[in-house]
Amino acid sequence: MVYHPGKKLVILAEGCFGKKGSKTAIGVIRYGANPVAAVLDSSHAGQTVADVLGIRPDIPIVSSLDEVESLLGTTADALVIGIAPRGGSLPAAWKDIIKDALDRGMDVWNGLHLMMTEDPELMEHAQRSGAVVWDVRKPQPNLPVSSGHARHVPAHVILAVGSDCSVGKMTVMLEVEKVATQRGIRALFCPTGQTGIMIKGWGVPIDRVISDFVAGGAEKLVLEAAEDNDLILVEGQGSLFHAGYSGVTLGLMHGTMPDHLVLCYQVGRPTVGDGYGVNTPSLKEMIRVYETMAAAVKPSPVIAIVVNTWGMSDEEARAELKRAEAETGLPSDDVVRYGADRILDAILEAGKTLSKPART
């Protein structure tokens, strides 16, 4: 396995660091175990990550791998493709940077739909230097069709769902895992996308799985996680309201058969996706739709609201949280600004009503 939490990373986000499309870069920086030597983005060269994101002043932004070697006195261990664009394609100008990294002996962590291990030119460079390419979105073989067994696990299963893509579904599950672990709860974040897999080193890239096996792949995650944990926190994908990715969302819902849902949305998105012509529904409508669709196989009430208040002042953020609570009657919070304690409390309170099989 090419993943190791001690490997020193350079994150490639040329021309787009800090923007919506660079969520993989941001996720690995914020939550990954690996040390990050630098971000490669010539449009921000000379700055630090803190200048763009407000965190990690220790990570410089550079314009080339030569600069990284000058800073470190050696080559970093791996180059991470730090973007998650629609369709998962590779910007043409990046290929030379990737070949340069491979020639230096750096592994490449690729979260795109494009499988770099199937590119003869890139693999020739890798073989010459002994570097390894990790296609993060390549699913494991022989995933099953769902059996419905996730319904019977003794653990409390939570799935994050959302109004849209990139609203905080991964973030809330990671933040809840952190707080739960601090409280001594046996909790486990289950990665279902490329960024989560890069952060944790395992998981199922559910949006790359053949449709018949999406629910089965999700179920497999839950069954394995429930063997040694009491709280299972499944990373959500897509949205039922997103015409491009709703199938992935529904497969996750029906495969994991969660006990409860946490609903995420970002303030300031009047429409879902780009160009689909779908207005973002009200919170009550989103709750109704998610609970209705989940109930086709197992009732899964929404028990908390997570609000992404990026770009708002503290006063504006707190007003939005109050509005969400007033509309839904559910505890609402921004887990990045204010921590995940209230969301975890809501999860634990909801768990008191569950009737679960005893562990054997």
Long-range contacts (C-beta under 8 A, 24 or more apart in sequence): 1-201, 2-78, 2-107, 2-109, 2-132, 2-133, 2-134, 3-109, 3-134, 3-198, 3-201, 3-202, 4-201, 5-33, 5-34, 5-201, 6-34, 6-35, 7-34, 7-77, 7-78, 7-107, 8-34, 8-35, 8-36, 8-37, 8-72, 8-76, 8-77, 8-78, 9-34, 9-35, 9-36, 9-37, 9-76, 9-77, 9-78, 9-79, 9-80, 9-109, 10-36, 10-37, 10-38, 10-39, 10-40, 10-65, 10-68, 10-76, 10-78, 10-79, 10-80, 10-101, 10-106, 11-36, 11-38, 11-39, 11-40, 11-79, 11-80, 11-82, 12-40, 12-79, 12-80, 12-81, 12-82, 12-83, 12-94, 12-97, 12-98, 13-39, 13-40, 13-41, 13-82, 13-83, 14-40, 14-41, 14-42, 14-43, 14-91, 14-93, 14-94, 14-97, 15-41, 15-42, 15-43, 16-41, 16-83, 17-41, 17-43, 17-44, 17-52, 17-61, 17-82, 18-44, 18-52, 18-53, 20-166, 21-83, 21-84, 21-85, 22-82, 22-83, 22-84, 23-84, 23-166, 23-195, 24-80, 24-81, 24-82, 24-83, 24-84, 24-111, 24-194, 24-195, 24-198, 25-80, 25-82, 25-83, 26-53, 27-170, 27-171, 27-195, 27-196, 27-198, 27-199, 28-80, 28-82, 28-195, 28-198, 28-199, 29-53, 29-55, 29-56, 29-59, 30-55, 30-171, 31-171, 31-174, 31-199, 32-198, 32-199, 33-199, 34-78, 37-68, 37-71, 37-72, 37-76, 38-62, 38-67, 38-68, 38-71, 38-76, 39-82, 40-64, 40-65, 40-68, 40-79, 40-97, 65-97, 65-100, 65-101, 65-104, 65-106, 69-104, 75-104, 75-105, 75-106, 76-106, 77-106, 77-107, 78-106, 78-107, 78-108, 78-109, 79-106, 79-107, 79-108, 79-109, 80-108, 80-109, 80-111, 80-198, 81-108, 81-109, 81-110, 81-111, 81-112, 83-112, 84-111, 84-112, 84-166, 84-194, 84-195, 85-112, 86-244, 86-274, 87-113, 88-112, 88-113, 88-114, 88-137, 89-113, 89-114, 90-114, 95-122, 98-122, 99-125, 101-131, 102-126, 102-128, 102-129, 102-131, 102-133, 103-128, 103-129, 104-129, 105-129, 105-130, 105-131, 106-131, 107-131, 107-132, 107-133, 107-134, 108-132, 108-133, 108-134, 109-134, 109-136, 109-198, 110-134, 110-135, 110-136, 110-137, 111-136, 111-137, 111-194, 111-195, 111-197, 111-198, 112-137, 112-194, 113-137, 113-208, 136-194, 136-197, 136-198, 136-205, 137-194, 137-205, 137-207, 137-208, 138-205, 138-208, 139-204, 139-205, 139-208, 139-209, 139-217, 140-204, 143-204, 143-209, 143-213, 143-216, 143-217, 143-220, 144-213, 144-216, 144-217, 144-219, 144-220, 145-212, 145-213, 145-215, 145-216, 146-215, 146-216, 146-218, 146-219, 146-254, 146-255, 147-216, 147-219, 148-219, 148-257, 148-297, 149-219, 149-223, 150-218, 150-219, 150-222, 150-223, 150-255, 150-256, 150-257, 151-257, 151-297, 151-298, 152-357, 153-222, 153-223, 153-226, 153-232, 153-356, 153-357, 154-226, 154-230, 154-356, 154-357, 154-358, 154-359, 155-222, 155-225, 155-226, 155-229, 155-230, 155-231, 155-232, 155-356, 156-230, 156-231, 156-232, 156-259, 156-260, 156-347, 156-351, 156-354, 156-356, 157-222, 157-226, 157-232, 157-234, 157-256, 157-257, 157-258, 157-259, 157-260, 158-231, 158-232, 158-233, 158-234, 158-258, 158-259, 158-260, 158-261, 158-262, 158-347, 159-234, 159-236, 159-252, 159-253, 159-256, 159-258, 159-260, 159-261, 159-262, 159-300, 160-233, 160-234, 160-235, 160-236, 160-261, 160-262, 160-264, 160-306, 161-236, 161-239, 161-240, 161-249, 161-253, 161-261, 161-262, 161-263, 161-264, 161-290, 161-302, 162-236, 162-238, 162-239, 162-263, 162-264, 162-265, 163-239, 163-241, 163-263, 163-264, 163-265, 163-266, 163-269, 163-272, 163-280, 163-281, 163-286, 164-239, 164-241, 164-242, 164-265, 164-266, 164-269, 164-272, 164-273, 164-280, 165-238, 165-239, 165-242, 165-245, 165-273, 166-266, 167-239, 167-264, 167-265, 167-266, 167-269, 167-308, 168-264, 168-266, 168-306, 168-308, 168-335, 168-336, 169-235, 169-236, 169-237, 169-264, 170-195, 170-196, 170-235, 170-236, 171-308, 171-335, 171-336, 172-262, 172-264, 172-306, 172-335, 172-340, 172-343, 173-233, 173-234, 173-235, 173-236, 174-199, 175-335, 175-336, 175-339, 175-340, 175-343, 176-233, 176-335, 176-340, 176-343, 176-344, 176-347, 177-233, 178-340, 179-339, 179-340, 179-341, 179-344, 180-231, 180-233, 180-344, 183-344, 185-230, 185-231, 186-228, 186-229, 186-230, 186-231, 187-229, 187-230, 187-231, 187-232, 187-233, 188-225, 188-228, 188-229, 188-231, 188-232, 188-233, 189-233, 189-235, 190-221, 190-222, 190-225, 190-232, 190-233, 190-234, 190-235, 191-235, 192-218, 192-221, 192-234, 192-235, 192-236, 192-237, 192-252, 193-235, 193-237, 196-235, 203-235, 206-237, 206-248, 206-251, 206-252, 207-237, 207-238, 207-245, 207-248, 211-247, 211-251, 214-247, 214-248, 214-251, 214-252, 214-255, 215-251, 215-252, 215-254, 215-255, 216-255, 217-255, 218-251, 218-252, 218-255, 218-256, 219-255, 219-256, 219-257, 221-256, 222-255, 222-256, 222-257, 231-347, 231-351, 234-258, 236-264, 239-272, 240-289, 240-290, 240-293, 241-272, 241-278, 241-280, 241-281, 241-286, 241-289, 242-272, 242-273, 242-276, 242-278, 243-272, 243-273, 243-276, 243-278, 244-273, 244-276, 250-293, 253-290, 253-293, 253-294, 253-300, 254-294, 254-296, 254-297, 257-297, 257-298, 257-300, 258-294, 258-298, 258-300, 259-300, 259-350, 259-351, 259-354, 260-300, 260-301, 260-302, 260-303, 260-347, 260-350, 260-351, 261-290, 261-291, 261-294, 261-300, 261-301, 261-302, 261-303, 262-302, 262-303, 262-304, 262-305, 262-306, 262-343, 262-347, 263-287, 263-290, 263-302, 263-304, 263-305, 263-306, 264-305, 264-306, 264-307, 264-308, 265-305, 265-306, 265-307, 265-308, 266-307, 266-308, 266-310, 267-307, 267-308, 267-309, 267-310, 267-312, 267-320, 268-311, 282-327, 283-324, 283-327, 283-328, 284-327, 284-328, 287-328, 301-350, 302-328, 302-330, 303-330, 303-346, 303-347, 303-349, 303-350, 304-330, 304-331, 304-332, 304-333, 304-342, 304-343, 304-346, 304-347, 305-330, 305-331, 305-332, 305-333, 306-332, 306-333, 306-334, 306-335, 306-343, 307-332, 307-333, 307-334, 308-334, 308-336, 309-334, 309-337
